[in-house]
Amino acid sequence: MLEYNPDDLTITVQAGITAGTLAALLAPRRQFLALDPPGAAARTLGGMTATNASGPLRARYGTMRDLLLGVRFVQADGVVTWGGSKVVKSVSGYDVPKLMVGALGTLGVLGELTLRLHPLPDAEGSWLVLLASAEAAQAFVERVIASPLQPSRIEFFNDRALRSVPVEAAAAGVALSIGSVAEAVREQGERLGAMAKVDGARIVPLPGAFWSRAARASTSEGNGAVLHVASLPSRLAETERAIGDAVRTAAPRGEVWISASAALGTFRVRVGNASAAETAVATTRLRARVIELAGSVVIVRGPAELRKTVDPWGPVEAGPFALMRALKDEFDAKRVLNPGRFVGGL
């Protein structure tokens, strides 16, 4: 930790600090960094920045792009550069921090990060709403979003994901958490229960450990693959169906674990019990369908054979790619930093 301003809810740290270490440093002041990707405690903040890693809390707090205020990094020529700000409200300068988020270290070597913090809620409650289908889940999510409720997390799970956590079986489930003062959590929990009852769904309380169990279950097992699918919240059910159809067609014995940030339309998909060749076919078919839905499919993790057969990034439009290439030319013209790792071999 280099600089901590608890009254301003900001902190500057070295990029190599882990999220778990930071959480321990912030706990005495009841503050936290609102990022919860799988395995967060052991992950470095520099790595989380480079990969734009996030978890269910993004529904309320956003991703690293929303929390990174400033960054000190080393350019390809060895020059140390600062970009951004050390305060939450700042309008000056180009937003360099956002360029570094998700760039996989291809634009600079991260050294220091200035981050926005949030107060820890006094109380938190979690619930699971069990529904008959993905369509019913989508309808329920839309009602929650349109309501006065303020969930910190709102995640969709398919039947396979529910079994692996494990919790009660259902065709689909929506897990939610609400963090606030104790009375507000109780009142919002009652409203949530009433909404579920109207929809004919069943709601059960969840232990706080549910979220860490779900995160562990979402990671790859053995030679399985993990995919990131971006779609729209209004197409949650349609996208879930497209994922299942693509995998079952290519790999009849395959298993599909699906969770989604239901308010944002981003899916984390784990494909198991399928060969690399079957997963490659499934990924190609899924991409074709998701592109029709104005989305994308990225291979986050998978065997080398899969990544050699299928481009992990998928197609990218000429305009955005030209912009990315221009940025790479500006920051690393000689292609020194993590060459070939990013979209289109950048």
TIMARVEX-935122 format. One record per residue (C-alpha): residue number from 1; x, y, z. Coordinates in nm, 4 decimals, padded with zeros to 6 digits. Layout:
<kolpas>
     i       east      north         up
   NUM          X          Y          Z
...
</kolpas>
This chain:
<kolpas>
     i       east      north         up
     1    00.0000    00.0000    00.0000
     2    00.1460    00.3337   -00.1068
     3   -00.1234    00.5861   -00.0168
     4   -00.4602    00.5479    00.1539
     5   -00.7244    00.8187    00.1892
     6   -01.0144    00.6532    00.3729
     7   -01.2172    00.9751    00.3879
     8   -01.1981    01.0033    00.0080
     9   -01.2479    00.6279   -00.0429
    10   -00.9324    00.5979   -00.2551
    11   -00.6144    00.3940   -00.2268
    12   -00.2914    00.3645   -00.4260
    13   -00.1179    00.0258   -00.4262
    14    00.1497   -00.1614   -00.6146
    15    00.0120   -00.3806   -00.8904
    16    00.1481   -00.6982   -00.7315
    17   -00.0672   -00.6825   -00.4186
    18   -00.3369   -00.9482   -00.3997
    19   -00.7030   -00.8691   -00.3535
    20   -00.7010   -01.0754   -00.0342
    21   -00.4180   -00.8708    00.1157
    22   -00.5929   -00.5479    00.0217
    23   -00.9172   -00.6679    00.1805
    24   -00.7337   -00.7331    00.5083
    25   -00.5797   -00.3839    00.5001
    26   -00.9167   -00.2195    00.4410
    27   -01.1197   -00.4243    00.6896
    28   -01.0438   -00.2089    00.9983
    29   -01.2027    00.0912    00.8225
    30   -01.4930   -00.1202    00.6930
    31   -01.4144   -00.0430    00.3307
    32   -01.3590   -00.2744    00.0341
    33   -01.2696   -00.2974   -00.3331
    34   -01.5912   -00.4116   -00.4999
    35   -01.4455   -00.6780   -00.7291
    36   -01.5159   -01.0483   -00.6768
    37   -01.3946   -01.2591   -00.9720
    38   -01.3327   -01.6318   -00.9169
    39   -01.0299   -01.6809   -00.6919
    40   -01.0131   -01.3094   -00.6119
    41   -00.8279   -01.3444   -00.2807
    42   -00.5182   -01.4938   -00.4458
    43   -00.5202   -01.2774   -00.7596
    44   -00.3049   -00.9681   -00.7995
    45   -00.4744   -00.6384   -00.8712
    46   -00.2432   -00.5895   -01.1684
    47   -00.3593   -00.9189   -01.3136
    48   -00.7222   -00.8339   -01.2469
    49   -00.6696   -00.5028   -01.4256
    50   -00.4957   -00.6587   -01.7251
    51   -00.7723   -00.9165   -01.7682
    52   -01.0642   -00.6935   -01.6610
    53   -01.1668   -00.9627   -01.4143
    54   -01.4916   -00.9111   -01.2273
    55   -01.7678   -01.1086   -01.0608
    56   -02.1318   -01.0802   -00.9521
    57   -02.0755   -00.7502   -00.7681
    58   -02.0408   -00.5768   -01.1063
    59   -02.4211   -00.5567   -01.1133
    60   -02.4051   -00.2751   -00.8564
    61   -02.0476   -00.1481   -00.8538
    62   -01.9298   -00.1991   -01.2112
    63   -01.5997   -00.3488   -01.3287
    64   -01.2358   -00.2453   -01.2949
    65   -01.2985    00.0195   -01.5611
    66   -01.5313    00.1908   -01.3140
    67   -01.3018    00.1525   -01.0123
    68   -00.9554    00.2292   -01.1537
    69   -00.8864    00.6020   -01.1162
    70   -00.5180    00.6172   -01.2046
    71   -00.2296    00.3984   -01.3155
    72    00.1490    00.4209   -01.3226
    73    00.2986    00.1999   -01.5918
    74    00.6204    00.1379   -01.7813
    75    00.6063    00.1932   -02.1552
    76    00.7826   -00.0317   -02.4038
    77    01.0768    00.2120   -02.4220
    78    01.1243    00.2024   -02.0436
    79    00.9645    00.5394   -01.9708
    80    00.7541    00.5421   -01.6540
    81    00.4207    00.7143   -01.7186
    82    00.1250    00.8174   -01.5043
    83   -00.2287    00.8422   -01.6331
    84   -00.5561    00.9268   -01.4650
    85   -00.6220    01.0802   -01.1256
    86   -00.6017    01.0124   -00.7537
    87   -00.9474    01.1499   -00.6798
    88   -01.2911    01.0165   -00.7700
    89   -01.4086    01.3340   -00.9452
    90   -01.1704    01.4350   -01.2229
    91   -01.2327    01.5598   -01.5749
    92   -00.8834    01.6447   -01.6948
    93   -00.6682    01.4331   -01.9220
    94   -00.7236    01.1340   -02.1483
    95   -00.8623    00.8272   -01.9713
    96   -00.5466    00.6162   -01.9879
    97   -00.6537    00.3807   -01.7044
    98   -00.9431    00.2479   -01.9114
    99   -00.7001    00.1641   -02.1933
   100   -00.5007   -00.0560   -01.9559
   101   -00.8039   -00.2489   -01.8318
   102   -00.8361   -00.5713   -02.0292
   103   -00.5305   -00.4982   -02.2477
   104   -00.3391   -00.8028   -02.1139
   105   -00.0261   -00.5947   -02.0623
   106    00.0097   -00.5196   -02.4336
   107    00.0197   -00.1405   -02.3829
   108    00.2367   -00.1143   -02.0721
   109    00.3705   -00.2910   -01.7635
   110    00.1501   -00.1970   -01.4692
   111    00.3288   -00.0694   -01.1597
   112    00.0852    00.1250   -00.9414
   113   -00.2933    00.1505   -00.9290
   114   -00.5170    00.4120   -00.7699
   115   -00.8550    00.2608   -00.6926
   116   -01.1980    00.3719   -00.5841
   117   -01.3292    00.2015   -00.2706
   118   -01.6758    00.1567   -00.1198
   119   -01.8024    00.1250    00.2373
   120   -01.8824   -00.2269    00.3505
   121   -02.2586   -00.2621    00.4039
   122   -02.3699   -00.3092    00.7632
   123   -02.5686   -00.6187    00.6683
   124   -02.6178   -00.8431    00.3680
   125   -02.8745   -01.1023    00.2712
   126   -02.8714   -01.3519   -00.0154
   127   -03.1578   -01.5461   -00.1731
   128   -03.2120   -01.7949   -00.4532
   129   -03.5268   -01.7794   -00.6637
   130   -03.6025   -02.1163   -00.8264
   131   -03.7861   -02.0975   -01.1584
   132   -03.9257   -02.3311   -01.4230
   133   -03.7271   -02.2000   -01.7207
   134   -03.4741   -01.9462   -01.8446
   135   -03.7648   -01.7487   -01.9895
   136   -03.9251   -01.7272   -01.6451
   137   -03.5895   -01.6237   -01.5001
   138   -03.5529   -01.3443   -01.7541
   139   -03.9028   -01.2158   -01.6789
   140   -03.8307   -01.2192   -01.3058
   141   -03.5008   -01.0343   -01.3522
   142   -03.6740   -00.7681   -01.5599
   143   -03.9265   -00.7159   -01.2797
   144   -03.6502   -00.6828   -01.0203
   145   -03.4596   -00.4296   -01.2305
   146   -03.7757   -00.2229   -01.2788
   147   -03.8517   -00.2316   -00.9044
   148   -03.7142   -00.0131   -00.6203
   149   -03.4959   -00.3046   -00.5049
   150   -03.1204   -00.2421   -00.5077
   151   -02.9439   -00.5791   -00.5388
   152   -02.5658   -00.5949   -00.5151
   153   -02.5663   -00.9168   -00.7152
   154   -02.8221   -01.0647   -00.9532
   155   -02.6964   -01.3825   -01.1198
   156   -02.8666   -01.6379   -01.3420
   157   -02.7744   -02.0084   -01.3111
   158   -02.8790   -02.2953   -01.5342
   159   -02.9735   -02.6367   -01.3944
   160   -02.6186   -02.7772   -01.4193
   161   -02.4747   -02.4796   -01.2336
   162   -02.7313   -02.5115   -00.9554
   163   -02.6403   -02.8793   -00.9082
   164   -02.2681   -02.8075   -00.8902
   165   -02.2799   -02.5362   -00.6217
   166   -02.4821   -02.7288   -00.4821
   167   -02.8260   -02.5906   -00.3973
   168   -03.1807   -02.7068   -00.4561
   169   -03.2522   -02.8376   -00.8046
   170   -03.4510   -02.6383   -01.0601
   171   -03.4508   -02.5711   -01.4320
   172   -03.3163   -02.2213   -01.3655
   173   -03.2329   -01.9986   -01.0744
   174   -03.1673   -01.6337   -00.9996
   175   -02.9426   -01.5630   -00.7016
   176   -02.9492   -01.2151   -00.5510
   177   -02.7795   -01.0336   -00.2662
   178   -02.8743   -00.7054   -00.1039
   179   -02.6326   -00.5069    00.1119
   180   -02.7396   -00.2116    00.3261
   181   -02.8398   -00.1417    00.6861
   182   -03.0087   -00.4382    00.8523
   183   -03.3622   -00.2960    00.8378
   184   -03.3349   -00.2171    00.4657
   185   -03.2017   -00.5656    00.3923
   186   -03.4956   -00.7197    00.5797
   187   -03.7536   -00.5030    00.4021
   188   -03.6078   -00.5605    00.0563
   189   -03.5873   -00.9332    00.1255
   190   -03.9590   -00.9360    00.2066
   191   -04.0372   -00.7475   -00.1151
   192   -03.8253   -00.9918   -00.3102
   193   -04.0144   -01.2838   -00.1591
   194   -04.3473   -01.1265   -00.2514
   195   -04.2312   -01.0748   -00.6107
   196   -04.1201   -01.4370   -00.6371
   197   -04.4558   -01.5561   -00.5021
   198   -04.6437   -01.3539   -00.7653
   199   -04.4356   -01.5217   -01.0356
   200   -04.5116   -01.8665   -00.8941
   201   -04.1459   -01.9188   -00.8052
   202   -03.9930   -02.0501   -00.4861
   203   -03.7416   -01.8445   -00.2900
   204   -03.4896   -01.9814   -00.0399
   205   -03.2333   -01.7951    00.1727
   206   -02.8677   -01.8519    00.0922
   207   -02.5640   -01.8568    00.3206
   208   -02.2979   -01.5951    00.2535
   209   -02.0611   -01.8753    00.1472
   210   -02.2801   -01.9441   -00.1574
   211   -02.1026   -01.6811   -00.3664
   212   -01.7537   -01.8220   -00.3115
   213   -01.8810   -02.1761   -00.3817
   214   -02.0416   -02.0602   -00.7061
   215   -01.7196   -01.8855   -00.8094
   216   -01.5152   -02.2027   -00.7527
   217   -01.7662   -02.4089   -00.9492
   218   -01.7365   -02.1754   -01.2479
   219   -01.3681   -02.2463   -01.3098
   220   -01.2411   -02.5010   -01.5586
   221   -01.2002   -02.8639   -01.4581
   222   -00.9479   -03.0892   -01.6320
   223   -00.9388   -03.0187   -02.0051
   224   -01.2676   -02.8318   -02.0060
   225   -01.3086   -02.4859   -02.1545
   226   -01.4405   -02.1622   -02.0094
   227   -01.6092   -01.9154   -02.2440
   228   -01.7147   -01.5543   -02.1956
   229   -02.0310   -01.4759   -02.3879
   230   -02.1510   -01.1160   -02.4179
   231   -02.5140   -01.0611   -02.5076
   232   -02.8018   -00.8392   -02.3912
   233   -03.0099   -00.8728   -02.0724
   234   -03.3220   -00.8764   -02.2877
   235   -03.1871   -01.1867   -02.4627
   236   -03.0851   -01.3837   -02.1558
   237   -03.3133   -01.6807   -02.2280
   238   -03.2384   -01.6789   -02.6006
   239   -02.8635   -01.6742   -02.5385
   240   -02.8846   -01.9491   -02.2752
   241   -03.0735   -02.1647   -02.5236
   242   -02.8171   -02.0932   -02.7984
   243   -02.5312   -02.1986   -02.5685
   244   -02.7003   -02.5257   -02.4763
   245   -02.7972   -02.6061   -02.8347
   246   -02.4449   -02.5419   -02.9671
   247   -02.2788   -02.7678   -02.7110
   248   -02.5352   -03.0493   -02.7261
   249   -02.5221   -03.0576   -03.1059
   250   -02.1418   -03.0748   -03.1190
   251   -02.0904   -03.2890   -02.8079
   252   -02.3924   -03.5099   -02.7246
   253   -02.2340   -03.6120   -02.3938
   254   -02.1122   -03.2631   -02.3113
   255   -02.2081   -03.0754   -01.9969
   256   -02.2736   -02.7013   -01.9882
   257   -02.2362   -02.4940   -01.6720
   258   -02.3848   -02.1445   -01.7222
   259   -02.3974   -01.8391   -01.5013
   260   -02.4760   -01.4873   -01.6151
   261   -02.4773   -01.1367   -01.4814
   262   -02.8484   -01.1119   -01.5459
   263   -02.8613   -00.7330   -01.5328
   264   -02.5790   -00.6964   -01.7871
   265   -02.6150   -00.9968   -02.0181
   266   -02.2621   -01.1332   -01.9731
   267   -02.2297   -01.5124   -01.9447
   268   -01.9606   -01.7373   -01.8008
   269   -01.9851   -02.0814   -01.9617
   270   -01.7954   -02.3942   -01.8583
   271   -01.7977   -02.6807   -02.1078
   272   -01.7132   -03.0224   -01.9678
   273   -01.7072   -03.3845   -02.0825
   274   -01.6282   -03.2759   -02.4389
   275   -01.3161   -03.3174   -02.6501
   276   -01.1214   -03.0179   -02.7777
   277   -01.2513   -03.0911   -03.1278
   278   -01.6129   -03.1012   -03.0067
   279   -01.5651   -02.7810   -02.8086
   280   -01.4153   -02.6130   -03.1152
   281   -01.7223   -02.7004   -03.3217
   282   -01.9535   -02.5846   -03.0425
   283   -01.7670   -02.2545   -03.0057
   284   -01.7787   -02.1875   -03.3797
   285   -02.1531   -02.2596   -03.3961
   286   -02.2219   -02.0546   -03.0866
   287   -02.0290   -01.7579   -03.2242
   288   -02.2307   -01.7600   -03.5430
   289   -02.5542   -01.7496   -03.3438
   290   -02.4423   -01.4965   -03.0819
   291   -02.3140   -01.2571   -03.3479
   292   -02.6692   -01.2564   -03.4850
   293   -02.7760   -01.1444   -03.1366
   294   -02.5200   -00.8586   -03.1452
   295   -02.2907   -01.0411   -02.9025
   296   -01.9509   -01.2098   -02.8892
   297   -01.7804   -01.5261   -02.7632
   298   -01.4266   -01.5327   -02.6189
   299   -01.2368   -01.8420   -02.5048
   300   -01.1149   -01.7533   -02.1555
   301   -00.9538   -02.0864   -02.0780
   302   -00.9086   -02.4113   -02.2648
   303   -00.6611   -02.6725   -02.3875
   304   -00.3923   -02.5695   -02.6352
   305   -00.5532   -02.7814   -02.9072
   306   -00.8721   -02.5777   -02.8810
   307   -00.6929   -02.2435   -02.8947
   308   -00.4964   -02.3543   -03.2001
   309   -00.8126   -02.4613   -03.3810
   310   -01.0351   -02.1652   -03.2950
   311   -00.9341   -01.8004   -03.2573
   312   -00.9881   -01.7295   -02.8863
   313   -01.1115   -01.3775   -02.9635
   314   -01.3295   -01.4391   -03.2650
   315   -01.3967   -01.1878   -03.5419
   316   -01.3631   -00.8152   -03.4790
   317   -01.4963   -00.5339   -03.6951
   318   -01.2467   -00.3422   -03.9081
   319   -01.3140   -00.0047   -03.7461
   320   -01.2549   -00.1036   -03.3824
   321   -00.9559   -00.3181   -03.4809
   322   -00.7954   -00.0262   -03.6654
   323   -00.8300    00.1818   -03.3486
   324   -00.6740   -00.0932   -03.1350
   325   -00.3866   -00.1295   -03.3799
   326   -00.3280    00.2470   -03.3747
   327   -00.3090    00.2389   -02.9944
   328   -00.0625   -00.0501   -03.0074
   329    00.1496    00.1442   -03.2578
   330    00.1455    00.4461   -03.0255
   331    00.2344    00.2611   -02.7054
   332    00.4439   -00.0290   -02.8401
   333    00.5432    00.0178   -03.2034
   334    00.8138   -00.2518   -03.1834
   335    00.5728   -00.5111   -03.0399
   336    00.7793   -00.5749   -02.7266
   337    00.4982   -00.6114   -02.4734
   338    00.3220   -00.9482   -02.4669
   339    00.3326   -00.9752   -02.8487
   340    00.0566   -01.1656   -03.0253
   341   -00.1509   -01.2090   -02.7111
   342   -00.4325   -00.9686   -02.7910
   343   -00.7050   -00.9475   -03.0549
   344   -00.5823   -01.0039   -03.4096
   345   -00.2305   -01.0902   -03.2928
   346   -00.1628   -00.7464   -03.1435
</kolpas>
